[in-house]
Amino acid sequence: MARQNEYGQNIGLSVDGWAPRPQPTAVTLSGRYCRLEPLNVEAHTADLFAAYSQAKDGSDWTYLFIGPFSSADAYRAYVEVAAQSTDPRHFAVIDLRTGKAVGTLALMRIDLAHGVIEVGNVTFSPLLKQSALSTEAQYLLMAYAFDELGYRRYEWKCDDLNAPSRKAAIRLGFTYEGTFRRAVVYKGRSRDTAWYSIIREEWPGLKQAFNAWLAPENFDEQGQQRRSLASFRNQDQD
């Protein structure tokens, strides 16, 4: 709800006691199905390349700025650089059943002054896609940004033509905000960028829905969900 200043102009809500947010650090985040670890060349490269190599083709890399990688050496060269970066800050997703790295994602475009952060470089292998692990990995990073670091806004951006990414954003509870036309040039082509966000006020309800969805009783003996994540969110809105 807008306020008015002494000139009768509408102004935004007051943010009392605001201070710039901390920089994300090389933390380890543990869940029920997976663990997020700071990306490490020696610990993760071989497992990740093996996991990505299980894909039938290179289509998983179409909408990423990197890849596909033709060899383990080429992928290792990328990880050697990525593991040193603090923005993006990359995390490996570890499957707790196997102890192996099966994908990566990152916190990026980190705006400390305004408390805005983006999840990106989501690179999930076939061993991770459409699993409880993939949802929990996203949840762990959101919880870190909102609960531990106190950010106000958590963003998701993707190529407007990347239908799976757009679907994933909506499933995870992001709100579509619009498309920035001709926003990026990558891999020799133009990209219109779709923007999504979760804001701090929405997080408590989303967190509750994630915890309910991730609970063991929400999965049958074959590991299939009994209820969708959206159904838990909608339940909170009733």
Backbone as a ProteinNet text record, in pm:
[ID]
protein_1_A
[PRIMARY]
MARQNEYGQNIGLSVDGWAPRPQPTAVTLSGRYCRLEPLNVEAHTADLFAAYSQAKDGSDWTYLFIGPFSSADAYRAYVEVAAQSTDPRHFAVIDLRTGKAVGTLALMRIDLAHGVIEVGNVTFSPLLKQSALSTEAQYLLMAYAFDELGYRRYEWKCDDLNAPSRKAAIRLGFTYEGTFRRAVVYKGRSRDTAWYSIIREEWPGLKQAFNAWLAPENFDEQGQQRRSLASFRNQDQD
[TERTIARY]
85.5	0	88.8	62.8	146	117.1	218.8	205.3	217.3	194.7	215.2	314.5	396.4	490.5	426.1	506	451.6	405.1	438	396.1	272.5	217.7	102.3	135.8	264.7	307	306.9	265.2	268.9	413.7	450.6	585.6	576.4	685.5	688.6	688.9	667.8	666.3	803.3	801.3	925.5	994.2	1126.1	1205.2	1289.6	1233.2	1297.5	1417.3	1524.2	1641	1714.4	1694.1	1757.9	1908.1	1979.8	2124.5	2160.9	2267.9	2308.4	2321.8	2291.8	2292.5	2434.2	2459.1	2590.8	2611.8	2735.5	2773.8	2757.4	2698.6	2695.8	2837.7	2853.8	2985.4	2988.1	3102.5	3120.9	3066.2	2935.5	2871.2	2832.6	2810.1	2749.8	2608.5	2510.4	2369.4	2315.4	2264.7	2223.8	2072.6	2019.5	1878.4	1855.1	1733.8	1697.7	1745.6	1747	1779.1	1912.3	1953.2	2075.7	2150.7	2270.2	2354	2415.4	2421.1	2487.8	2625.7	2727.4	2864.3	2924.3	3014.4	3084.6	3153.9	3136.7	3194.3	3345.1	3394.3	3535.8	3587.9	3700.4	3754	3780.9	3855.7	3896.9	3781	3693.3	3586.4	3471.3	3447.1	3321.5	3333.2	3444.3	3451.3	3420.6	3484.9	3466.9	3322.4	3263.6	3125.1	3030.3	3052.1	2962.4	2970.9	3092.3	3104.2	3041	3058	2995.6	2843.6	2791.1	2646.3	2591.1	2657	2610.7	2622	2719.1	2740.7	2629.5	2541.9	2430.9	2317.6	2323.1	2220.8	2236.7	2126.5	2129.1	2189.4	2190.3	2245.7	2284.1	2316.9	2360.6	2252	2125.8	2015.9	2002.5	2054.2	2046.1	2127.6	2219.7	2307.7	2262.1	2153.3	2110.8	2089.9	2025.9	1990	2087.9	2202.2	2305.9	2414.3	2485.3	2592.6	2715.3	2721.3	2835	2790.9	2890.9	2864.9	2796	2775.8	2819.2	2971.1	3022.3	3165.6	3198.9	3296.3	3329.4	3417.8	3478.4	3569.4	3573.7	3621.9	3637.1	3736.3	3838.8	3937.5	3876.2	3789.8	3725.1	3633.3	3561.3	3473.4	3554.9	3664.2	3748.8	3802.9	3840.6	3891.5	3784.5	3660	3550.8	3535.7	3535.4	3515.8	3629.3	3749.9	3863.1	3839.2	3773	3740.1	3616.3	3513.1	3386.7	3401.8	3484	3499.9	3565.1	3634.9	3701.2	3611.3	3498.7	3411.8	3329.6	3310.1	3220.1	3088.3	3081.8	2957.9	2968.5	2912.2	2829.9	2909.5	2841.4	2897.3	2830.3	2911.4	2858.9	2856.1	2751.2	2736.3	2713.3	2773.9	2747.2	2635.5	2547.2	2437.7	2482.8	2486.7	2532.9	2412.6	2398.2	2294.6	2336.8	2259	2298	2296.6	2223.4	2222.1	2353	2413.6	2533.8	2659.9	2641	2755.6	2819.5	2755.6	2812.5	2745.8	2824.7	2772.4	2693.1	2571.2	2483.4	2432.8	2480	2439.3	2496.9	2474.3	2520.3	2414.9	2425.5	2348	2424.6	2383.9	2464.7	2378.3	2432.5	2379.3	2459.3	2391	2458.4	2388.9	2451.6	2400.1	2361.9	2457	2433.8	2438.8	2325.7	2313.2	2298	2409.2	2408.5	2330.2	2344.1	2283	2131	2073.2	1928	1869.8	1954.3	1905.1	1840.9	1902.6	1850.1	1953.2	1906.9	1997.4	1925	2000.1	1942.5	1997.6	1913.2	1959.4	1976.5	2090.3	2115.8	2218.8	2259.7	2352.4	2304.9	2173.9	2116.9	2148.6	2235.1	2283.1	2263	2143.2	2105.8	2120.1	2185.7	2205.6	2079.5	2074	1959.6	1941.2	2046	2035.6	1963.8	1942.1	1885.5	1751.3	1728.6	1607.6	1480.8	1378.3	1245.3	1251.6	1325.5	1339.8	1321.3	1304	1297.5	1426.2	1538.1	1666.9	1667.7	1616.5	1622.3	1539.5	1422.2	1338.8	1405.2	1461.5	1524.9	1647.6	1722.6	1838.7	1796.1	1687.9	1636.7	1589.2	1520.5	1470.9	1584.7	1689.5	1801	1866	1878.2	1940.9	1848.6	1718.5	1622.5	1627.6	1624.5	1623.7	1750.3	1861.6	1986.9	1977.6	1923.9	1914.9	1818	1702.2	1601.3	1624.6	1642.7	1646.8	1780.9	1889.2	2020.9	2080.9	2062.5	2124.1	2029.5	1899.5	1803.5	1778	1788.6	1760.7	1611.5	1578.9	1440.3	1378.1	1461.3	1412.6	1503.3	1442.2	1513.9	1466.5	1557.7	1519.6	1553	1479.7	1502.8	1488.3	1586.8	1578.3	1615.2	1553.1	1584	1547.4	1597.3	1556.7	1405.3	1340.3	1194.4	1146.5	1233.3	1196.7	1222.1	1280.4	1315	1193.3	1105.4	979.5	1000.1	1094	1112.3	1153.9	1240.7	1283.8	1168.2	1089.1	974.3	874.5	853.8	763	816.3	947.6	1009	994.3	1013.2	1001.4	862.4	760.1	622.8	596.8	644.7	624.7	685.7	802.4	872.2	815.4	718.7	652.6	695.9	776.4	815.7	698.5	697.4	597.5	660.3	595.2	642.3	620.8	724.3	717.1	723.6	761	768.7	891	901.6	1012.1	1087.3	1218.1	1305.5	1346.8	1302.9	1325.9	1468.2	1525.8	1661.5	1759.1	1750.3	1826.5	1970.3	1993.5	2123.4	2159.6	2289.5	2342.3	2428.5	2395.3	2477.6	2474.1	2587.3	2603	2560.6	2589.3	2561.8	2416.4	2332.8	2190.6	2136.6	2022.8	1957.9	1870.8	1862.8	1777.5	1687.3	1557.7	1463	1462.2	1473.6	1488.4	1360.1	1306.1	1189.2	1234.7	1169.6	1204	1097.9	1145.4	1058.6	1117.9	1034.8	1086.9	1002.2	1066.6	1000.5	1046.3	953.4	991.7	976.6	1038.8	1050.3	914.9	813.9	682.2	617.1	656.1	598.5	669	789.7	872.5	813.2	757.5	707	606	511.4	414.6	477.4	571.5	640.6	724.7	790.7	873.1	788.4	673.3	583.2	541.1	512.1	473.1	587.9	709.1	825.1	844.4	837.6	858.7	753.2	629.2	523.2	545.5	586.4	608.7	727	832.6	954.3	943.5	838.1	822.9	815.4	875.9	876	737	638.6	503.9	437.9	498.2	441.8	488.5	568.4	618.6	579.8	541.8	505	629.4	608.1	718.8	810.5	759.1	838.8	902.5	884.8	942.2	861.5	736.8	652	573.6	558.7	486.9	340.1	286.5	143	64.3	123	61.4	164.1	117.6	207.7	247.9	358.2	402	298.6	240.5	138.3	19.1	-16.7	-134.1	-110.8	12.8	42.8	39.4	87.5	80.2	-64.2	-144.6	-284.5	-360.5	-323.1	-385.4	-361.8	-240.2	-207.7	-284.8	-329.5	-400.1	-550	-599.6	-744	-793
-119.7	0	124.4	215.1	334.5	433.4	510.7	620.4	751.2	858.5	989.2	1069.1	1145	1233.9	1369.5	1465.4	1597.4	1677	1626.7	1695.2	1629.2	1528.6	1457.7	1356.1	1321.6	1221.6	1081.9	984.8	846	797.6	735.5	681	539.3	465.8	326.4	309	185.1	151.3	176.4	216.4	238.1	104.8	102.9	-15.8	22.5	0.1	44	-44.3	21	-52.8	-127.5	-90.2	-162.8	-141.3	-247.6	-241.3	-334.7	-307.6	-398	-540.9	-634.5	-776.9	-834.1	-943.2	-1007.2	-1075.9	-1089	-1164	-1313.9	-1389.7	-1534.9	-1590.2	-1690.4	-1748	-1893.6	-1954.8	-2094	-2189.9	-2183.8	-2266.4	-2402.2	-2498	-2626	-2627.6	-2662	-2661.6	-2803.3	-2857.4	-2997.5	-3011.8	-3106.9	-3137.6	-3285.1	-3330.3	-3470.1	-3557.4	-3502.7	-3580.3	-3540.5	-3418.1	-3370.3	-3275.1	-3244.4	-3147	-3055.2	-2926.4	-2831	-2801.2	-2817.7	-2789.6	-2686.1	-2600.6	-2511	-2591.8	-2549.2	-2622.5	-2635.1	-2758.6	-2787.5	-2874	-2834.2	-2903.5	-3050.4	-3078.7	-3216.4	-3301.8	-3243.3	-3321.5	-3351.6	-3262.3	-3271.3	-3290.9	-3254.4	-3249.8	-3383.8	-3489	-3620.3	-3667.4	-3655	-3697.1	-3616.9	-3486.9	-3403.3	-3436.1	-3450.4	-3481.2	-3616.2	-3712.7	-3844.1	-3832.2	-3751	-3734	-3664.6	-3560	-3490.6	-3579	-3667.6	-3754.4	-3856.7	-3869.9	-3964.3	-3909.8	-3782.3	-3724.6	-3779.4	-3792.9	-3853.2	-3760.7	-3629.3	-3532.7	-3405.9	-3300.5	-3177.2	-3074.7	-3116.7	-3020.1	-2953.1	-3014.4	-2952.3	-2823.4	-2803.4	-2687.3	-2575.4	-2596.9	-2501.2	-2361.4	-2350.9	-2220.8	-2170.8	-2239.1	-2195.5	-2119.5	-2034.4	-1958.2	-2045.7	-2159.9	-2251.1	-2382.2	-2465.5	-2601.2	-2608.5	-2732.5	-2857.6	-2875.6	-2963.6	-2987.5	-3120.2	-3115.5	-3233.2	-3333.4	-3293.3	-3383.1	-3348.1	-3443.8	-3420.2	-3307.6	-3298.3	-3191.6	-3054.7	-3046	-2918	-2877.1	-2973.9	-2940.6	-2903.5	-2973.1	-2941.1	-2797.3	-2756.4	-2620.5	-2517.7	-2546.7	-2457.5	-2454.8	-2572.3	-2579.2	-2507.7	-2516.2	-2449.5	-2298.7	-2241.4	-2098.5	-2075.5	-2154.1	-2133.7	-2149.8	-2244	-2271	-2154.3	-2067.7	-1952.2	-1828.6	-1833.4	-1716.6	-1697.1	-1571.5	-1539.3	-1478.5	-1440.5	-1394.1	-1418.6	-1529.5	-1626.6	-1708.8	-1748.2	-1843.4	-1978.6	-2072.9	-2201.8	-2305.4	-2386.5	-2497.4	-2627.2	-2734.1	-2867.8	-2931.9	-3002.9	-3074.9	-3219.8	-3264.1	-3398.4	-3486	-3597.7	-3696.3	-3770.4	-3759	-3820.6	-3972.7	-4031	-4177.5	-4230.4	-4157.5	-4205.5	-4130.3	-4011.4	-3928.1	-3860.2	-3866.4	-3811.5	-3679.7	-3594	-3468.7	-3496.9	-3440.5	-3470.7	-3344.8	-3228	-3104	-2984.8	-2866.9	-2743.1	-2634.4	-2534.2	-2411.5	-2302.9	-2177.4	-2068.2	-1953.4	-1878.2	-1747.7	-1643.5	-1546.8	-1457.1	-1320.9	-1226.9	-1089.7	-1039.8	-1050.3	-1027.1	-876.9	-821.9	-679	-662.1	-637.5	-628.6	-508.1	-396.2	-271.5	-280.2	-350.2	-355.3	-490.6	-586.3	-716.5	-797.5	-798.4	-871.1	-974.5	-1094.1	-1201.5	-1291.3	-1354.8	-1439.9	-1581	-1679.8	-1816.4	-1838.6	-1893.5	-1913.3	-2020.3	-2032.1	-2138.4	-2274.1	-2295.5	-2422.6	-2528.8	-2621.1	-2722.7	-2859.6	-2914.4	-3040.1	-3154.9	-3261.8	-3380.6	-3465.8	-3566	-3657.4	-3729.1	-3739.6	-3803.8	-3715.8	-3590.9	-3493.4	-3438.6	-3432.7	-3369.3	-3439.1	-3356.3	-3404.7	-3504.2	-3466.9	-3551	-3466.4	-3533.7	-3461.1	-3385.2	-3440	-3372.8	-3237.2	-3229.2	-3103.8	-2996.1	-3033.9	-2937.4	-2895.7	-2992.3	-2959.1	-2870.9	-2894	-2808.8	-2663.6	-2642.1	-2506.1	-2449.1	-2530.1	-2485.9	-2446.6	-2528	-2499.6	-2364.9	-2335.2	-2208.7	-2090.1	-2107.4	-2002.5	-1975.1	-2082.2	-2067.3	-1997	-2027.3	-1961.2	-1810.5	-1776.3	-1635.6	-1557.1	-1615.1	-1542.8	-1552.4	-1673.4	-1694.1	-1658.1	-1692	-1669.4	-1534.1	-1495.7	-1372.9	-1253.1	-1277.9	-1169.2	-1089.8	-1154	-1082.9	-1056.1	-951.7	-909.2	-965.8	-1001.6	-1040.5	-1148.4	-1253.1	-1369.5	-1390	-1379.4	-1374.5	-1503.5	-1524.1	-1632.3	-1569.2	-1586.6	-1534.6	-1644.6	-1642.4	-1743.9	-1691.3	-1760	-1731.5	-1747.6	-1648.8	-1653.3	-1776.3	-1834	-1952.4	-2082.8	-2073.9	-2193.6	-2238.3	-2313.3	-2353.9	-2435	-2531.4	-2605.7	-2517.7	-2418.6	-2329.8	-2242.3	-2194	-2112.4	-2193.8	-2317.7	-2406.1	-2432.8	-2455.4	-2482.1	-2362.3	-2241.3	-2121.6	-2111	-2132.4	-2125.1	-2235.1	-2355.4	-2466.9	-2435.4	-2370.3	-2341.8	-2220.9	-2153.2	-2044	-1905.2	-1893.8	-1761.9	-1695.4	-1564.4	-1485.9	-1427.2	-1446.1	-1389.4	-1239.3	-1163.8	-1018	-951.7	-1026.7	-967.4	-1016.4	-975.6	-1018.1	-896.2	-899.7	-794.3	-832.9	-757.7	-792.7	-758.4	-846.7	-827.8	-794.1	-867	-833.7	-884.1	-995.7	-1063.5	-1118.9	-1123.7	-1198.7	-1310.8	-1433.5	-1546.5	-1657.7	-1726.1	-1834.8	-1790.7	-1664.5	-1613.3	-1585.8	-1577	-1550.7	-1454.3	-1395.3	-1299	-1370.5	-1311.5	-1367.6	-1260.8	-1290	-1216.7	-1286	-1209.8	-1269.2	-1255.5	-1369.2	-1371.6	-1356.7	-1267.7	-1238.4	-1295	-1356.2	-1409.7	-1370.2	-1366.9	-1334.9	-1396.6	-1409.5	-1433.8	-1320.5	-1260.3	-1154.5	-1204	-1131.3	-1176	-1204.7	-1123.4	-1142.2	-1272.5	-1325	-1450	-1573.6	-1552.8	-1667.2	-1755.2	-1703.1	-1792.7	-1895.4	-1852.3	-1946	-2046.6	-2000.1	-2091.2	-2191.2	-2145.2	-2234.9	-2345.8	-2311.4	-2410.4	-2513.8	-2466.4	-2558.1	-2650.3	-2596.5	-2679.9	-2787.4	-2750.5	-2848.6	-2958.6	-2922.6	-3023	-3115.3	-3056.9	-3139.7	-3233.6	-3187.1	-3266.2	-3371.6	-3369	-3465	-3607.9	-3704.7	-3843.7	-3898.1	-3858.9	-3912	-3862.5	-3764.2	-3717.7	-3801.9	-3904.2	-3989.4	-4133.9	-4203.2	-4344.2	-4432.9	-4563.4	-4658.1	-4648	-4596.7	-4578.9	-4439.2	-4360.4	-4226.3	-4123.9	-4156.1	-4062.7	-3976.1	-3848.9	-3757.8	-3797.1	-3778.7	-3800.1	-3672.2	-3559.3	-3430.1	-3339.4	-3250.5	-3158.2	-3043.7	-2979.6	-2862.3	-2751.1	-2734	-2629.7	-2652.1	-2777.9	-2804.8	-2759.5	-2771.1	-2722.6	-2570	-2504.2	-2359.1	-2312	-2374.6	-2335.2	-2358.2	-2464	-2492.5	-2377.8	-2321.7	-2210.7	-2084.9	-2075.5	-1955.6	-1963.7	-2085.6	-2102.8	-2032.1
0	0	0	-92.1	-105.5	7	40.3	135.4	59.1	126.2	64.7	147.4	75.4	144.9	169	215.3	250	128.8	6.9	-115.5	-177.7	-109.2	-161.8	-269.1	-280.2	-379.1	-317.8	-398.4	-353.2	-347.6	-237.4	-221.5	-165.8	-179.1	-136.7	14.2	54.4	195.8	258.7	382.9	456.1	483.5	473.6	506.9	628.7	745.7	869.1	901.2	943.6	988.6	879.6	756.2	646.5	645.4	616	597.2	483	410.5	302.6	353.2	265.3	300.7	290.9	363.4	354.5	219	182.5	62.6	90.2	-1.3	16	28.2	111.5	134.2	88.2	103	58.9	164.3	184.5	286.5	228.4	317.7	282.2	338.7	255.8	294.2	283	392.1	395.5	404.2	328.5	330.3	354.9	326.3	345.8	230.4	108.6	-10	-74.3	-51.5	-115.3	-24.1	-65.7	3.2	-101.2	-72.4	-159.3	-101.5	-184.2	-144.5	-239.3	-190.1	-281.7	-390.9	-515.1	-627.2	-609.9	-627.3	-605	-719.1	-774.8	-892.9	-863.3	-758.9	-732	-683.3	-603.1	-542.2	-637.9	-735.7	-810.2	-960.9	-1021.1	-1167.2	-1231.7	-1186	-1249.6	-1237.6	-1118.1	-1099.3	-1186.8	-1194.7	-1273.9	-1421.9	-1473.3	-1615.7	-1647.1	-1557.8	-1578.6	-1575.8	-1485.5	-1476.9	-1600.9	-1646.6	-1767	-1890.7	-1891.1	-2006.9	-2024.8	-1925.7	-1938.3	-2024.8	-2056.5	-2144.6	-2285.8	-2356.3	-2490.4	-2594.6	-2565.5	-2660.6	-2585.2	-2657.6	-2594.5	-2571.5	-2579.2	-2571.6	-2435	-2330.1	-2198.4	-2190.3	-2283.5	-2280.4	-2373.2	-2446.3	-2548.5	-2491.3	-2376.7	-2321.6	-2215	-2202.6	-2110.1	-2185.7	-2117.2	-2179.8	-2205.3	-2141.4	-2152.5	-2216.6	-2253.9	-2300.2	-2435.7	-2481.7	-2419.5	-2425.5	-2341.4	-2332.6	-2399.9	-2487.7	-2568.8	-2496.9	-2385.6	-2314.3	-2167.4	-2088	-1944.8	-1918.7	-2000.8	-1983.5	-2007.8	-2108.6	-2138.1	-2023.6	-1968.5	-1856.3	-1733.4	-1709.5	-1594.9	-1604.8	-1724.8	-1743.8	-1705.6	-1738.5	-1698.6	-1546.8	-1483.3	-1337.8	-1264.3	-1316.7	-1252.4	-1240	-1336.9	-1331.8	-1245.4	-1267.3	-1196.2	-1045.5	-1004.1	-861.1	-787	-859.2	-797.2	-791.6	-859.4	-870.2	-742.7	-704.9	-594.7	-643.3	-770	-831.9	-982.5	-1029.4	-958.8	-856.1	-748.5	-653.4	-679.3	-725.2	-771.2	-659.3	-662	-568.4	-645.8	-597	-651.1	-569.9	-638.7	-573.7	-553.7	-428.5	-394.1	-361.1	-429.1	-399.1	-272.1	-165.6	-39	-44.9	-138.7	-150.4	-205.2	-297.3	-364	-323.6	-267.9	-234.1	-353.6	-469.7	-592.4	-630.9	-696.1	-749.5	-876.4	-885.3	-999.1	-1069.6	-1027.7	-1092.3	-1019.1	-1076.2	-1014	-1030.1	-945.2	-957.4	-883.6	-899.2	-846.1	-798	-702.8	-666.3	-742.5	-802.9	-895.2	-900.2	-973.3	-982.8	-843.6	-753.8	-611.3	-582.7	-540	-511.5	-360.5	-294	-148.8	-99.7	-168.5	-122.3	-117.9	-213.8	-224	-185.1	-150.2	-104.9	-214.9	-332.1	-447.8	-490.8	-520.4	-559.2	-659.2	-745.3	-850.4	-840	-865.1	-884.3	-1033.4	-1073	-1215.1	-1239.3	-1364	-1404.5	-1355.1	-1361.1	-1315.4	-1420.1	-1382.4	-1475.3	-1411	-1431.4	-1367.8	-1465.8	-1423.5	-1507.1	-1509.3	-1596.6	-1595.8	-1462.1	-1381.3	-1250.3	-1148.6	-1182.5	-1089.1	-1133.1	-1260.5	-1311.7	-1262.3	-1237.8	-1201.6	-1086.1	-983.5	-865.1	-741	-627.1	-500.8	-476.7	-524	-506.1	-573.5	-695.3	-769.8	-701.1	-650.1	-578.6	-448.3	-376.6	-250	-270.2	-376.9	-404.7	-421.2	-495	-511.2	-377.7	-301	-170.8	-76.8	-72.1	18.6	-13.2	-142.3	-179.7	-149.7	-173.1	-136.5	13.5	93.6	238.4	286.5	224.4	259.7	231.2	114.5	75.6	164.5	193.1	270.3	421	470.8	615.8	678.4	611.4	670.2	629.2	503.2	455.7	455.8	463	474.6	348.2	231.3	105.9	90.7	14.9	-3.9	-130.6	-225.8	-358.7	-414.7	-469.1	-521.5	-666	-760	-901.2	-976.2	-1084.1	-1179.8	-1317.9	-1403.5	-1540	-1636.7	-1752.9	-1853.6	-1992.3	-2091.9	-2230.1	-2238.9	-2296.5	-2308.1	-2385	-2467.4	-2545.7	-2470.1	-2352.6	-2275.6	-2194.8	-2258.9	-2196	-2068.1	-2062.6	-1937.3	-1820.7	-1845.9	-1738.4	-1690.5	-1782	-1743.5	-1661.7	-1702.4	-1628.3	-1488	-1477.4	-1347.5	-1254.6	-1308.2	-1225	-1163.9	-1244.3	-1194.2	-1092.2	-1120.6	-1026.4	-890	-890.9	-766.4	-691.9	-750.8	-681	-721.1	-825.8	-875.2	-948.1	-948.1	-1020.1	-1145.9	-1258.5	-1385	-1384.3	-1418.5	-1413.6	-1550.5	-1652.9	-1785.2	-1860.8	-1986.1	-2071.7	-2123.3	-2103.8	-2154.7	-2297	-2394.2	-2533.8	-2576.5	-2659	-2712.3	-2599.4	-2490.2	-2370.2	-2374.1	-2444.5	-2436.8	-2574.6	-2601.8	-2716.4	-2660.4	-2696	-2651	-2754.7	-2765.2	-2861.8	-3001.9	-3034	-3167.3	-3197.7	-3094.2	-3118.9	-3015.4	-3047.9	-2960.5	-2858.7	-2740	-2635.4	-2578.1	-2576.1	-2494.3	-2357.7	-2249.8	-2117.5	-2036.3	-1991.7	-1904.1	-1759.3	-1686.6	-1546.7	-1452.8	-1345.1	-1239.7	-1104.6	-1002.4	-869.8	-760.1	-643.8	-515.5	-424.9	-351.9	-259	-115.5	-25.5	113.4	176.7	144.5	205.5	162.7	47.4	-3	52.7	105	141.7	252.5	360.9	465.3	414.3	330.9	276.5	182.2	98.7	7.8	85.7	189.6	271.3	332.2	381.2	439.2	334.5	213.2	105.8	66.9	57.2	25.5	131.2	257.8	364.1	361.2	331.4	322.5	203	90.1	-29.6	-11.3	53.7	69.9	179.1	259.3	368.2	313.4	380.3	331.1	302.2	381.8	362.3	234.3	167.5	40.3	-77.9	-54	-162.3	-138.7	-247.6	-235.1	-239.7	-243.4	-239.1	-360.2	-470.9	-592.7	-599.7	-494.8	-493.3	-568.7	-605.2	-677.3	-579.2	-613.1	-525.2	-512.8	-394.5	-374	-404.4	-370.4	-399.2	-463.4	-547.8	-616	-524.5	-558.5	-484.2	-493.3	-610.8	-628.8	-538.2	-514.5	-430	-286.8	-238.3	-104.5	-99.3	-204.5	-208.6	-213.1	-295.3	-307.5	-177.9	-106.8	21.6	118.9	116.8	206.3	169.6	45	-0.2	20.7	53.1	72	198.9
[MASK]
++++++++++++++++++++++++++++++++++++++++++++++++++++++++++++++++++++++++++++++++++++++++++++++++++++++++++++++++++++++++++++++++++++++++++++++++++++++++++++++++++++++++++++++++++++++++++++++++++++++++++++++++++++++++++++++++++++++++++++++

